[in-house]
Amino acid sequence: MVAQYLFFLLAIVAVAAALGTLLARNPVNSALWLILNLFCIAGLYLTLNAQFIAVVQVLVYAGAIMVLFLFVIMLLNLAALPPLRLIDVRRGLAFILVMGLLAEMAYIVAMAADVLPEPLPETTVQTGSAVEIAKVLFTRYALPLEMVGVLLLVATIGAVMYAKRRFV
């Protein structure tokens, strides 16, 4: 029951963060809403027992790519940033309470409509671990993995050669 409630809470916060990403006027605020959205998606992966995918989601997307986005935004738009203002604690607390109430309402509606997700059987719990993903990746998908590796190597060599080329 806690996992189902957490699922609804994270889903509603993810939708709210996606709307915040789209509706934010400041690009830095929009990127921060996107980071919250990516963390919520990682939490959704955790509720589905896909720990490896959740960790990769946080490390790759919320970590590396969003740092790159924020760096580019701040580099290009440094003079247009508004001055920092104090954080309004009441607005943050209200946001947290509203998200909790929306999650409870969604849970109650889903329970009344009998559409709650069923708990996963024990046989499927191990499918999200790194060991199981590695077994499938290096047995069933070995050829596509090697093809992707060669493609990335060729792209890296092409980028280096293109960067070394002298423009006249």
Secondary structure, 3 states (H helix, E strand, C coil): CHHHHHHHHHHHHHHHHHHHHHHCCCHHHHHHHHHHHHHHHHHHHHHCCCHHHHHHHHHHHHHHHHHHHHHHHHHHCCCCCCCCCCCCHHHHHHHHHHHHHHHHHHHHHHHHCCCCCCCCCHHHHHHHCHHHHHHHHHHCCHHHHHHHHHHHHHHHHHHHHHHHCCCC
